[in-house]
């Protein structure tokens, strides 16, 4: 099994994967869907991002027009084709074969690295095993992708589990809704962070996540993936931007996460106002608010209670004003 403490980022189509923020890689093309009956050059057009070949006959077109080649989960044991694909001089995305162990997956990745130029990424697809994906990232040091083409509702969970990037198929090759599924152990009984019909992340209740899975168009699925790397990535991925534009982009991601959480907080505060015997400004519990600020200061010690208090006062008052406006409608 490969083992290293050093992270190895790989550039795919001008995007660095494995270092800094999580990314979305759209436009995956699976030439196996055409079963050798279409010209690879025509299918790929001028340029494609990730391309999986059907046979060795597709490799010249992939070498010329793809940013990376995919060693697909269904043919990882076709060693001659794996060797030829790895030797194209492109980054190689190695999918895990269904039921393959972590050791088998990483051994194949190491083989592709030896046969190619060392630029290898791992990819978990199908019924996502997010625990195994997380372990692969930790043990291998290689970037790990999650293909959420079949279930964009899992985009947020994949980023939270450590995915360096999310893969979404091109519009013509998105998986049909009937094949959408959940990963082992997925829980949808309570509120979950999932995509709305527009693709933005929101907290949804039981059943809503399943409905979102069935209704997302390829374009909306891509939007959901972008939202996941922005909002969830801001909460879970460490970043060390080195330039002013990179710093501003990182701050924008944090602000997006803040906005999502503030919207959620406002919704919960509205429920509280309907339940409390005395609601509105007259029902404020100042002792509870002070305790809240004290707990938050433990998570944000650099800000401290003195700086957090006016921030939370503004948040609470905004929620109360919103609740009053809605009760008057």
DRENLUM-708921 format. One record per residue (C-alpha): residue number from 1; residue in one letter; y negated, z, x negated. Coordinates in nm, 2 decimals. Each point is the difference from the previous one (the first is absolute). Example, Ala and Ser with C-alpha at 12.3 -4.5 7.8 and 13.67 -1.06 7.14 Angstrom:
2
<node num="1" residuo="A" yy="0.45" zz="0.78" xx="-1.23"/>
<node num="2" residuo="S" yy="-0.34" zz="-0.07" xx="-0.14"/>
# end
This chain:
329
<node num="1" residuo="X" yy="0.00" zz="0.00" xx="0.00"/>
<node num="2" residuo="X" yy="-0.34" zz="-0.08" xx="-0.13"/>
<node num="3" residuo="X" yy="-0.23" zz="0.30" xx="-0.06"/>
<node num="4" residuo="X" yy="-0.35" zz="0.02" xx="-0.13"/>
<node num="5" residuo="X" yy="-0.31" zz="0.21" xx="0.06"/>
<node num="6" residuo="X" yy="-0.23" zz="-0.29" xx="-0.06"/>
<node num="7" residuo="X" yy="-0.12" zz="-0.19" xx="0.31"/>
<node num="8" residuo="X" yy="0.03" zz="-0.38" xx="-0.04"/>
<node num="9" residuo="X" yy="-0.25" zz="-0.18" xx="0.21"/>
<node num="10" residuo="X" yy="0.05" zz="-0.37" xx="0.07"/>
<node num="11" residuo="X" yy="-0.26" zz="-0.26" xx="0.10"/>
<node num="12" residuo="X" yy="0.10" zz="-0.22" xx="0.29"/>
<node num="13" residuo="X" yy="-0.24" zz="-0.28" xx="0.10"/>
<node num="14" residuo="X" yy="-0.30" zz="0.18" xx="-0.16"/>
<node num="15" residuo="X" yy="0.09" zz="0.33" xx="0.16"/>
<node num="16" residuo="X" yy="0.11" zz="0.29" xx="-0.22"/>
<node num="17" residuo="X" yy="0.30" zz="0.18" xx="0.17"/>
<node num="18" residuo="X" yy="0.11" zz="0.35" xx="-0.11"/>
<node num="19" residuo="X" yy="-0.33" zz="0.13" xx="-0.13"/>
<node num="20" residuo="X" yy="-0.29" zz="0.12" xx="0.21"/>
<node num="21" residuo="X" yy="-0.01" zz="-0.06" xx="0.37"/>
<node num="22" residuo="X" yy="0.29" zz="-0.13" xx="0.21"/>
<node num="23" residuo="X" yy="-0.03" zz="-0.36" xx="0.08"/>
<node num="24" residuo="X" yy="0.11" zz="-0.25" xx="0.27"/>
<node num="25" residuo="X" yy="0.18" zz="-0.32" xx="-0.10"/>
<node num="26" residuo="X" yy="0.00" zz="-0.24" xx="0.28"/>
<node num="27" residuo="X" yy="0.15" zz="-0.35" xx="0.04"/>
<node num="28" residuo="X" yy="0.36" zz="0.07" xx="-0.11"/>
<node num="29" residuo="X" yy="0.20" zz="-0.32" xx="0.04"/>
<node num="30" residuo="X" yy="0.38" zz="-0.01" xx="0.04"/>
<node num="31" residuo="X" yy="0.14" zz="-0.34" xx="-0.08"/>
<node num="32" residuo="X" yy="0.34" zz="0.11" xx="0.11"/>
<node num="33" residuo="X" yy="-0.13" zz="-0.02" xx="0.35"/>
<node num="34" residuo="X" yy="0.00" zz="-0.38" xx="-0.04"/>
<node num="35" residuo="X" yy="0.36" zz="-0.01" xx="-0.14"/>
<node num="36" residuo="X" yy="-0.08" zz="-0.27" xx="-0.25"/>
<node num="37" residuo="X" yy="-0.11" zz="-0.24" xx="0.27"/>
<node num="38" residuo="X" yy="-0.37" zz="0.00" xx="-0.09"/>
<node num="39" residuo="X" yy="-0.19" zz="-0.10" xx="-0.31"/>
<node num="40" residuo="X" yy="-0.11" zz="0.31" xx="-0.18"/>
<node num="41" residuo="X" yy="-0.32" zz="-0.16" xx="-0.12"/>
<node num="42" residuo="X" yy="-0.10" zz="-0.08" xx="0.36"/>
<node num="43" residuo="X" yy="0.08" zz="0.35" xx="0.12"/>
<node num="44" residuo="X" yy="-0.19" zz="0.17" xx="-0.27"/>
<node num="45" residuo="X" yy="-0.31" zz="-0.22" xx="0.02"/>
<node num="46" residuo="X" yy="-0.25" zz="0.04" xx="-0.28"/>
<node num="47" residuo="X" yy="0.08" zz="0.37" xx="-0.07"/>
<node num="48" residuo="X" yy="0.22" zz="0.28" xx="0.12"/>
<node num="49" residuo="X" yy="0.02" zz="0.37" xx="-0.10"/>
<node num="50" residuo="X" yy="0.36" zz="0.12" xx="0.03"/>
<node num="51" residuo="X" yy="0.27" zz="-0.26" xx="0.04"/>
<node num="52" residuo="X" yy="0.38" zz="0.04" xx="0.04"/>
<node num="53" residuo="X" yy="0.21" zz="-0.30" xx="-0.09"/>
<node num="54" residuo="X" yy="0.29" zz="-0.14" xx="0.19"/>
<node num="55" residuo="X" yy="0.16" zz="-0.16" xx="-0.30"/>
<node num="56" residuo="X" yy="-0.07" zz="-0.10" xx="-0.36"/>
<node num="57" residuo="X" yy="-0.15" zz="-0.32" xx="0.14"/>
<node num="58" residuo="X" yy="-0.30" zz="0.20" xx="0.12"/>
<node num="59" residuo="X" yy="-0.08" zz="0.16" xx="-0.33"/>
<node num="60" residuo="X" yy="-0.22" zz="-0.28" xx="-0.15"/>
<node num="61" residuo="X" yy="-0.23" zz="0.01" xx="0.30"/>
<node num="62" residuo="X" yy="-0.01" zz="0.38" xx="-0.02"/>
<node num="63" residuo="X" yy="-0.08" zz="-0.01" xx="-0.37"/>
<node num="64" residuo="X" yy="-0.30" zz="-0.23" xx="0.07"/>
<node num="65" residuo="X" yy="-0.14" zz="0.15" xx="0.32"/>
<node num="66" residuo="X" yy="0.10" zz="0.36" xx="0.04"/>
<node num="67" residuo="X" yy="-0.15" zz="0.31" xx="-0.14"/>
<node num="68" residuo="X" yy="0.33" zz="0.19" xx="0.00"/>
<node num="69" residuo="X" yy="0.37" zz="-0.08" xx="0.07"/>
<node num="70" residuo="X" yy="0.21" zz="0.22" xx="0.23"/>
<node num="71" residuo="X" yy="0.36" zz="0.09" xx="-0.08"/>
<node num="72" residuo="X" yy="0.10" zz="0.04" xx="0.36"/>
<node num="73" residuo="X" yy="0.23" zz="0.28" xx="0.13"/>
<node num="74" residuo="X" yy="0.26" zz="-0.24" xx="0.14"/>
<node num="75" residuo="X" yy="0.08" zz="-0.17" xx="-0.34"/>
<node num="76" residuo="X" yy="-0.05" zz="0.27" xx="-0.26"/>
<node num="77" residuo="X" yy="0.37" zz="-0.06" xx="-0.11"/>
<node num="78" residuo="X" yy="-0.07" zz="-0.38" xx="-0.06"/>
<node num="79" residuo="X" yy="-0.05" zz="0.07" xx="-0.37"/>
<node num="80" residuo="X" yy="-0.06" zz="-0.37" xx="-0.11"/>
<node num="81" residuo="X" yy="-0.28" zz="-0.03" xx="0.26"/>
<node num="82" residuo="X" yy="-0.14" zz="0.34" xx="-0.09"/>
<node num="83" residuo="X" yy="0.00" zz="-0.09" xx="-0.37"/>
<node num="84" residuo="X" yy="-0.18" zz="-0.33" xx="0.07"/>
<node num="85" residuo="X" yy="-0.25" zz="0.16" xx="0.23"/>
<node num="86" residuo="X" yy="-0.08" zz="0.28" xx="-0.25"/>
<node num="87" residuo="X" yy="-0.04" zz="-0.26" xx="-0.28"/>
<node num="88" residuo="X" yy="-0.28" zz="-0.19" xx="0.18"/>
<node num="89" residuo="X" yy="-0.27" zz="0.20" xx="-0.19"/>
<node num="90" residuo="X" yy="-0.14" zz="0.15" xx="0.32"/>
<node num="91" residuo="X" yy="-0.01" zz="0.36" xx="0.12"/>
<node num="92" residuo="X" yy="0.34" zz="0.08" xx="0.17"/>
<node num="93" residuo="X" yy="0.02" zz="0.19" xx="0.32"/>
<node num="94" residuo="X" yy="0.35" zz="0.16" xx="0.03"/>
<node num="95" residuo="X" yy="0.10" zz="0.09" xx="0.35"/>
<node num="96" residuo="X" yy="0.27" zz="0.26" xx="0.05"/>
<node num="97" residuo="X" yy="0.32" zz="-0.13" xx="0.14"/>
<node num="98" residuo="X" yy="0.10" zz="0.18" xx="0.33"/>
<node num="99" residuo="X" yy="0.21" zz="0.31" xx="-0.09"/>
<node num="100" residuo="X" yy="-0.07" zz="-0.04" xx="-0.37"/>
<node num="101" residuo="X" yy="-0.04" zz="0.32" xx="-0.19"/>
<node num="102" residuo="X" yy="-0.31" zz="0.10" xx="-0.20"/>
<node num="103" residuo="X" yy="0.19" zz="-0.07" xx="-0.32"/>
<node num="104" residuo="X" yy="0.11" zz="-0.35" xx="0.11"/>
<node num="105" residuo="X" yy="-0.35" zz="-0.08" xx="0.10"/>
<node num="106" residuo="X" yy="-0.16" zz="0.11" xx="-0.33"/>
<node num="107" residuo="X" yy="0.28" zz="-0.16" xx="-0.21"/>
<node num="108" residuo="X" yy="-0.08" zz="-0.34" xx="0.17"/>
<node num="109" residuo="X" yy="-0.37" zz="0.05" xx="-0.07"/>
<node num="110" residuo="X" yy="0.07" zz="0.08" xx="-0.36"/>
<node num="111" residuo="X" yy="0.21" zz="-0.32" xx="-0.02"/>
<node num="112" residuo="X" yy="-0.28" zz="-0.21" xx="0.14"/>
<node num="113" residuo="X" yy="-0.24" zz="0.16" xx="-0.25"/>
<node num="114" residuo="X" yy="0.23" zz="-0.10" xx="-0.29"/>
<node num="115" residuo="X" yy="0.04" zz="-0.36" xx="0.13"/>
<node num="116" residuo="X" yy="-0.37" zz="-0.04" xx="0.07"/>
<node num="117" residuo="X" yy="-0.32" zz="0.13" xx="-0.16"/>
<node num="118" residuo="X" yy="0.04" zz="0.36" xx="0.12"/>
<node num="119" residuo="X" yy="-0.24" zz="-0.02" xx="0.30"/>
<node num="120" residuo="X" yy="0.22" zz="0.14" xx="0.28"/>
<node num="121" residuo="X" yy="-0.08" zz="0.17" xx="0.33"/>
<node num="122" residuo="X" yy="0.24" zz="0.17" xx="0.23"/>
<node num="123" residuo="X" yy="0.00" zz="-0.07" xx="0.38"/>
<node num="124" residuo="X" yy="0.15" zz="0.19" xx="0.29"/>
<node num="125" residuo="X" yy="0.04" zz="-0.20" xx="0.32"/>
<node num="126" residuo="X" yy="0.19" zz="-0.02" xx="0.32"/>
<node num="127" residuo="X" yy="0.07" zz="0.35" xx="0.13"/>
<node num="128" residuo="X" yy="-0.22" zz="0.18" xx="-0.24"/>
<node num="129" residuo="X" yy="0.16" zz="0.29" xx="-0.19"/>
<node num="130" residuo="X" yy="-0.33" zz="0.16" xx="-0.11"/>
<node num="131" residuo="X" yy="0.17" zz="0.29" xx="-0.18"/>
<node num="132" residuo="X" yy="0.19" zz="-0.25" xx="-0.22"/>
<node num="133" residuo="X" yy="-0.32" zz="-0.20" xx="-0.06"/>
<node num="134" residuo="X" yy="-0.18" zz="0.31" xx="-0.11"/>
<node num="135" residuo="X" yy="0.28" zz="0.09" xx="-0.24"/>
<node num="136" residuo="X" yy="0.01" zz="-0.35" xx="-0.14"/>
<node num="137" residuo="X" yy="-0.37" zz="0.02" xx="-0.08"/>
<node num="138" residuo="X" yy="0.03" zz="0.34" xx="-0.17"/>
<node num="139" residuo="X" yy="0.30" zz="-0.09" xx="-0.21"/>
<node num="140" residuo="X" yy="-0.07" zz="-0.36" xx="-0.10"/>
<node num="141" residuo="X" yy="-0.37" zz="0.01" xx="-0.07"/>
<node num="142" residuo="X" yy="-0.02" zz="-0.34" xx="0.17"/>
<node num="143" residuo="X" yy="-0.23" zz="-0.09" xx="0.29"/>
<node num="144" residuo="X" yy="0.17" zz="0.02" xx="0.33"/>
<node num="145" residuo="X" yy="-0.07" zz="-0.21" xx="0.31"/>
<node num="146" residuo="X" yy="0.10" zz="0.06" xx="0.36"/>
<node num="147" residuo="X" yy="0.05" zz="-0.31" xx="0.21"/>
<node num="148" residuo="X" yy="-0.14" zz="0.09" xx="0.35"/>
<node num="149" residuo="X" yy="0.03" zz="-0.34" xx="0.15"/>
<node num="150" residuo="X" yy="0.27" zz="0.12" xx="0.24"/>
<node num="151" residuo="X" yy="-0.19" zz="0.32" xx="0.10"/>
<node num="152" residuo="X" yy="-0.36" zz="0.02" xx="-0.09"/>
<node num="153" residuo="X" yy="-0.01" zz="0.34" xx="0.19"/>
<node num="154" residuo="X" yy="0.16" zz="0.14" xx="-0.31"/>
<node num="155" residuo="X" yy="-0.28" zz="-0.11" xx="-0.23"/>
<node num="156" residuo="X" yy="-0.17" zz="0.34" xx="0.00"/>
<node num="157" residuo="X" yy="0.33" zz="0.18" xx="-0.07"/>
<node num="158" residuo="X" yy="0.08" zz="-0.23" xx="-0.29"/>
<node num="159" residuo="X" yy="-0.33" zz="0.06" xx="-0.17"/>
<node num="160" residuo="X" yy="0.04" zz="0.38" xx="0.06"/>
<node num="161" residuo="X" yy="0.34" zz="-0.03" xx="-0.17"/>
<node num="162" residuo="X" yy="-0.15" zz="-0.15" xx="-0.31"/>
<node num="163" residuo="X" yy="0.01" zz="-0.38" xx="0.05"/>
<node num="164" residuo="X" yy="-0.22" zz="-0.17" xx="-0.25"/>
<node num="165" residuo="X" yy="-0.03" zz="-0.30" xx="0.24"/>
<node num="166" residuo="X" yy="0.09" zz="-0.13" xx="0.34"/>
<node num="167" residuo="X" yy="0.15" zz="-0.34" xx="0.05"/>
<node num="168" residuo="X" yy="-0.06" zz="-0.20" xx="0.32"/>
<node num="169" residuo="X" yy="0.16" zz="-0.34" xx="0.07"/>
<node num="170" residuo="X" yy="-0.20" zz="-0.31" xx="0.07"/>
<node num="171" residuo="X" yy="-0.08" zz="-0.07" xx="0.36"/>
<node num="172" residuo="X" yy="0.27" zz="-0.25" xx="0.05"/>
<node num="173" residuo="X" yy="0.27" zz="0.23" xx="-0.13"/>
<node num="174" residuo="X" yy="-0.07" zz="0.34" xx="0.16"/>
<node num="175" residuo="X" yy="0.31" zz="0.18" xx="0.13"/>
<node num="176" residuo="X" yy="0.05" zz="-0.02" xx="0.38"/>
<node num="177" residuo="X" yy="-0.09" zz="0.32" xx="0.20"/>
<node num="178" residuo="X" yy="0.36" zz="0.04" xx="0.10"/>
<node num="179" residuo="X" yy="0.10" zz="0.07" xx="-0.35"/>
<node num="180" residuo="X" yy="-0.26" zz="0.27" xx="-0.06"/>
<node num="181" residuo="X" yy="0.15" zz="0.34" xx="-0.09"/>
<node num="182" residuo="X" yy="-0.07" zz="0.34" xx="-0.15"/>
<node num="183" residuo="X" yy="0.11" zz="0.14" xx="-0.33"/>
<node num="184" residuo="X" yy="0.27" zz="0.27" xx="-0.01"/>
<node num="185" residuo="X" yy="-0.14" zz="0.33" xx="0.12"/>
<node num="186" residuo="X" yy="-0.32" zz="-0.14" xx="0.14"/>
<node num="187" residuo="X" yy="-0.16" zz="0.23" xx="0.26"/>
<node num="188" residuo="X" yy="-0.21" zz="-0.13" xx="0.28"/>
<node num="189" residuo="X" yy="0.02" zz="0.28" xx="0.25"/>
<node num="190" residuo="X" yy="-0.34" zz="0.14" xx="-0.10"/>
<node num="191" residuo="X" yy="-0.33" zz="-0.16" xx="-0.08"/>
<node num="192" residuo="X" yy="0.03" zz="-0.25" xx="-0.29"/>
<node num="193" residuo="X" yy="-0.25" zz="-0.20" xx="-0.20"/>
<node num="194" residuo="X" yy="0.07" zz="-0.36" xx="0.10"/>
<node num="195" residuo="X" yy="-0.18" zz="-0.33" xx="0.07"/>
<node num="196" residuo="X" yy="-0.19" zz="-0.07" xx="0.31"/>
<node num="197" residuo="X" yy="0.02" zz="-0.34" xx="0.16"/>
<node num="198" residuo="X" yy="-0.30" zz="-0.10" xx="-0.22"/>
<node num="199" residuo="X" yy="0.18" zz="0.12" xx="-0.32"/>
<node num="200" residuo="X" yy="-0.22" zz="0.30" xx="-0.07"/>
<node num="201" residuo="X" yy="0.18" zz="0.33" xx="-0.06"/>
<node num="202" residuo="X" yy="-0.02" zz="0.26" xx="0.27"/>
<node num="203" residuo="X" yy="0.20" zz="0.30" xx="0.11"/>
<node num="204" residuo="X" yy="0.25" zz="-0.10" xx="0.27"/>
<node num="205" residuo="X" yy="0.23" zz="0.20" xx="0.22"/>
<node num="206" residuo="X" yy="0.37" zz="-0.05" xx="0.09"/>
<node num="207" residuo="X" yy="0.08" zz="-0.35" xx="0.10"/>
<node num="208" residuo="X" yy="-0.33" zz="-0.14" xx="-0.13"/>
<node num="209" residuo="X" yy="0.14" zz="-0.06" xx="-0.34"/>
<node num="210" residuo="X" yy="0.30" zz="-0.20" xx="0.14"/>
<node num="211" residuo="X" yy="-0.24" zz="-0.20" xx="0.22"/>
<node num="212" residuo="X" yy="-0.21" zz="-0.08" xx="-0.31"/>
<node num="213" residuo="X" yy="0.30" zz="-0.13" xx="-0.18"/>
<node num="214" residuo="X" yy="0.08" zz="-0.25" xx="0.27"/>
<node num="215" residuo="X" yy="-0.35" zz="-0.12" xx="0.06"/>
<node num="216" residuo="X" yy="-0.14" zz="-0.06" xx="-0.35"/>
<node num="217" residuo="X" yy="-0.07" zz="-0.36" xx="-0.09"/>
<node num="218" residuo="X" yy="0.04" zz="-0.11" xx="-0.37"/>
<node num="219" residuo="X" yy="-0.38" zz="0.01" xx="-0.04"/>
<node num="220" residuo="X" yy="-0.02" zz="0.35" xx="0.16"/>
<node num="221" residuo="X" yy="0.30" zz="0.12" xx="-0.21"/>
<node num="222" residuo="X" yy="-0.20" zz="-0.11" xx="-0.31"/>
<node num="223" residuo="X" yy="-0.30" zz="0.19" xx="0.12"/>
<node num="224" residuo="X" yy="0.22" zz="0.31" xx="0.06"/>
<node num="225" residuo="X" yy="0.13" zz="-0.02" xx="-0.35"/>
<node num="226" residuo="X" yy="-0.36" zz="-0.03" xx="-0.13"/>
<node num="227" residuo="X" yy="-0.10" zz="0.31" xx="0.20"/>
<node num="228" residuo="X" yy="0.30" zz="0.20" xx="-0.13"/>
<node num="229" residuo="X" yy="-0.09" zz="-0.07" xx="-0.37"/>
<node num="230" residuo="X" yy="-0.36" zz="0.09" xx="0.07"/>
<node num="231" residuo="X" yy="0.03" zz="0.31" xx="0.22"/>
<node num="232" residuo="X" yy="0.33" zz="0.15" xx="-0.12"/>
<node num="233" residuo="X" yy="-0.05" zz="-0.11" xx="-0.35"/>
<node num="234" residuo="X" yy="-0.33" zz="0.18" xx="-0.03"/>
<node num="235" residuo="X" yy="0.18" zz="0.33" xx="0.09"/>
<node num="236" residuo="X" yy="0.31" zz="-0.03" xx="-0.22"/>
<node num="237" residuo="X" yy="-0.07" zz="-0.23" xx="-0.30"/>
<node num="238" residuo="X" yy="-0.18" zz="0.12" xx="-0.31"/>
<node num="239" residuo="X" yy="-0.26" zz="-0.24" xx="-0.13"/>
<node num="240" residuo="X" yy="-0.21" zz="-0.01" xx="-0.32"/>
<node num="241" residuo="X" yy="-0.24" zz="-0.29" xx="0.06"/>
<node num="242" residuo="X" yy="-0.17" zz="-0.13" xx="-0.32"/>
<node num="243" residuo="X" yy="-0.28" zz="-0.20" xx="0.14"/>
<node num="244" residuo="X" yy="-0.28" zz="0.04" xx="0.26"/>
<node num="245" residuo="X" yy="0.15" zz="-0.25" xx="0.24"/>
<node num="246" residuo="X" yy="0.34" zz="0.17" xx="-0.03"/>
<node num="247" residuo="X" yy="-0.16" zz="0.34" xx="0.06"/>
<node num="248" residuo="X" yy="-0.17" zz="-0.13" xx="0.32"/>
<node num="249" residuo="X" yy="0.32" zz="-0.16" xx="0.13"/>
<node num="250" residuo="X" yy="0.18" zz="0.33" xx="-0.06"/>
<node num="251" residuo="X" yy="-0.27" zz="0.19" xx="0.19"/>
<node num="252" residuo="X" yy="0.02" zz="-0.25" xx="0.28"/>
<node num="253" residuo="X" yy="0.37" zz="0.07" xx="0.04"/>
<node num="254" residuo="X" yy="-0.07" zz="0.38" xx="0.01"/>
<node num="255" residuo="X" yy="-0.27" zz="-0.06" xx="0.26"/>
<node num="256" residuo="X" yy="0.24" zz="-0.20" xx="0.21"/>
<node num="257" residuo="X" yy="0.25" zz="0.28" xx="-0.01"/>
<node num="258" residuo="X" yy="-0.28" zz="0.25" xx="0.09"/>
<node num="259" residuo="X" yy="-0.10" zz="-0.21" xx="0.30"/>
<node num="260" residuo="X" yy="0.36" zz="-0.02" xx="0.13"/>
<node num="261" residuo="X" yy="0.04" zz="0.38" xx="-0.03"/>
<node num="262" residuo="X" yy="-0.34" zz="0.07" xx="0.16"/>
<node num="263" residuo="X" yy="0.10" zz="-0.22" xx="0.30"/>
<node num="264" residuo="X" yy="0.32" zz="0.19" xx="0.03"/>
<node num="265" residuo="X" yy="-0.18" zz="0.33" xx="-0.03"/>
<node num="266" residuo="X" yy="-0.25" zz="-0.10" xx="0.27"/>
<node num="267" residuo="X" yy="0.29" zz="-0.09" xx="0.23"/>
<node num="268" residuo="X" yy="0.17" zz="0.34" xx="-0.05"/>
<node num="269" residuo="X" yy="-0.33" zz="0.19" xx="0.04"/>
<node num="270" residuo="X" yy="-0.05" zz="-0.18" xx="0.33"/>
<node num="271" residuo="X" yy="0.34" zz="0.14" xx="0.12"/>
<node num="272" residuo="X" yy="-0.10" zz="0.35" xx="-0.11"/>
<node num="273" residuo="X" yy="-0.32" zz="-0.03" xx="0.20"/>
<node num="274" residuo="X" yy="0.19" zz="-0.08" xx="0.32"/>
<node num="275" residuo="X" yy="0.24" zz="0.29" xx="-0.06"/>
<node num="276" residuo="X" yy="-0.24" zz="0.28" xx="-0.10"/>
<node num="277" residuo="X" yy="-0.14" zz="0.22" xx="0.29"/>
<node num="278" residuo="X" yy="-0.35" zz="-0.04" xx="-0.15"/>
<node num="279" residuo="X" yy="-0.05" zz="-0.33" xx="-0.17"/>
<node num="280" residuo="X" yy="-0.29" zz="-0.18" xx="-0.17"/>
<node num="281" residuo="X" yy="-0.25" zz="0.17" xx="-0.23"/>
<node num="282" residuo="X" yy="0.02" zz="0.32" xx="0.19"/>
<node num="283" residuo="X" yy="0.37" zz="0.03" xx="-0.08"/>
<node num="284" residuo="X" yy="-0.03" zz="-0.03" xx="-0.38"/>
<node num="285" residuo="X" yy="0.21" zz="0.25" xx="-0.20"/>
<node num="286" residuo="X" yy="-0.21" zz="0.06" xx="-0.31"/>
<node num="287" residuo="X" yy="0.25" zz="0.23" xx="-0.16"/>
<node num="288" residuo="X" yy="0.27" zz="-0.27" xx="0.03"/>
<node num="289" residuo="X" yy="-0.24" zz="-0.25" xx="-0.14"/>
<node num="290" residuo="X" yy="-0.07" zz="0.22" xx="-0.30"/>
<node num="291" residuo="X" yy="0.37" zz="0.05" xx="-0.06"/>
<node num="292" residuo="X" yy="0.05" zz="-0.38" xx="0.02"/>
<node num="293" residuo="X" yy="-0.27" zz="-0.06" xx="-0.27"/>
<node num="294" residuo="X" yy="0.16" zz="0.27" xx="-0.22"/>
<node num="295" residuo="X" yy="0.34" zz="-0.18" xx="0.03"/>
<node num="296" residuo="X" yy="-0.16" zz="-0.33" xx="-0.08"/>
<node num="297" residuo="X" yy="-0.16" zz="0.14" xx="-0.31"/>
<node num="298" residuo="X" yy="0.34" zz="0.07" xx="-0.14"/>
<node num="299" residuo="X" yy="0.08" zz="-0.37" xx="0.02"/>
<node num="300" residuo="X" yy="-0.35" zz="-0.10" xx="-0.12"/>
<node num="301" residuo="X" yy="-0.10" zz="0.26" xx="-0.25"/>
<node num="302" residuo="X" yy="-0.26" zz="-0.22" xx="-0.17"/>
<node num="303" residuo="X" yy="-0.19" zz="-0.01" xx="0.33"/>
<node num="304" residuo="X" yy="0.05" zz="0.36" xx="0.10"/>
<node num="305" residuo="X" yy="-0.08" zz="0.18" xx="0.32"/>
<node num="306" residuo="X" yy="-0.38" zz="-0.04" xx="-0.03"/>
<node num="307" residuo="X" yy="0.01" zz="-0.38" xx="-0.02"/>
<node num="308" residuo="X" yy="0.29" zz="-0.04" xx="0.25"/>
<node num="309" residuo="X" yy="-0.17" zz="0.22" xx="0.27"/>
<node num="310" residuo="X" yy="-0.27" zz="-0.25" xx="0.10"/>
<node num="311" residuo="X" yy="0.24" zz="-0.29" xx="-0.02"/>
<node num="312" residuo="X" yy="0.24" zz="0.16" xx="0.24"/>
<node num="313" residuo="X" yy="-0.28" zz="0.12" xx="0.22"/>
<node num="314" residuo="X" yy="-0.11" zz="-0.36" xx="0.04"/>
<node num="315" residuo="X" yy="0.36" zz="-0.11" xx="0.07"/>
<node num="316" residuo="X" yy="0.05" zz="0.27" xx="0.26"/>
<node num="317" residuo="X" yy="-0.33" zz="-0.07" xx="0.18"/>
<node num="318" residuo="X" yy="0.07" zz="-0.38" xx="0.00"/>
<node num="319" residuo="X" yy="0.33" zz="0.07" xx="0.17"/>
<node num="320" residuo="X" yy="-0.17" zz="0.23" xx="0.26"/>
<node num="321" residuo="X" yy="-0.27" zz="-0.25" xx="0.08"/>
<node num="322" residuo="X" yy="0.27" zz="-0.27" xx="0.05"/>
<node num="323" residuo="X" yy="0.20" zz="0.23" xx="0.23"/>
<node num="324" residuo="X" yy="-0.30" zz="0.07" xx="0.21"/>
<node num="325" residuo="X" yy="-0.08" zz="-0.37" xx="0.03"/>
<node num="326" residuo="X" yy="0.35" zz="-0.08" xx="0.11"/>
<node num="327" residuo="X" yy="0.01" zz="0.29" xx="0.25"/>
<node num="328" residuo="X" yy="-0.32" zz="-0.13" xx="0.16"/>
<node num="329" residuo="X" yy="0.14" zz="-0.36" xx="0.05"/>
# end
